Amino acid sequence: MAIEEISDDLDIKREIERGELKEYILHIAKLPTGSVVNLHIYIYRGKKNGPVLLISGGLHGDEVNGVEIIRRMMKNEMLQPSAGTIIAIPVLNIYGFLNFNRELPDGKDANRSFPGTKNGSLASRVAYNVSKKILPLIDYGVDFHTGGGNRANYAQIRCEFSDEKSLMLAKGFAPPFIINTPSIPNSLRNEAKEMGKTIIVFEGGQSLRFDEPAIDEAINGTRRLMVSLGMIPDHESIKPATKPIILDKTTWIRAENAGLFHHHSSNGDYLMADDFIGTITDPFNRYELPVISPVEGYIIGLNYSPVIHAGDALVHIGHRT
Ligand SMILES: [Zn+2]
């Protein structure tokens, strides 16, 4: 059966039978060679009515963990809800995914290009199509990301604590950390908010790498969220949540000097104020400077680059005000 192009005003209840999965394409543009670039969208409708949940990956094309999270959930038949609807988009930024790049070929970040324009450059077109054709269909969403560059994030949900629905979704997902993060202007999350929808962001692992513990947290968290929204019954194969640690503030420790960075603490570690985290040394052993935590909190992101410049972000600490 031919895969249909998604229409401007898809009516899920009319076009998809109860208990059915339907695949759609969303045409974005063509490559200079004439090859067509389409998003692939999988819509799983449950037998009973319920909420519509979007799960999306690869908005930053080099953040492949999200792509893998959704692929595994599809393969293991975890996305067919008994109530409500799941819309799964494993790769939002096809161009970046092909080029191992966060951005699109226009050099723009799709997650800073919402709501986008129909005839804009590529990032703007991706944003426009998602805003026009996907966001109107949904109630809630989880957008999967990783740290950028060589920075790895410990599994966490980022959301706005002042928004009750966001916090409700985050607690349903129950990741190791829930972190208060105001939504970034022109991001997918912000555009959803403007439309009265709620998207939370999962962060885990780093770009261009699979991170098995983060993938595992994301899959179990998504299934717990589906249980909490009444979309699937609880199942013994879903890892029970440990109580998430809720952190309302974050601080980056930046390198005071350039050099080689050795960290002696790990992602997820608890730190007291003034705890030793690592050292910065030069290649000739002329200096060795300690990296110290300025606050009590948890390491939620860590720079794995061995060579760093002055001012580089080294350690992201989540803490409480
Ligand atoms: Zn990202």
Residues whose N, C-alpha, C, O or C-beta is under 5 A from the ligand:
A	BS01	ZN	H60 E63 H145 T146
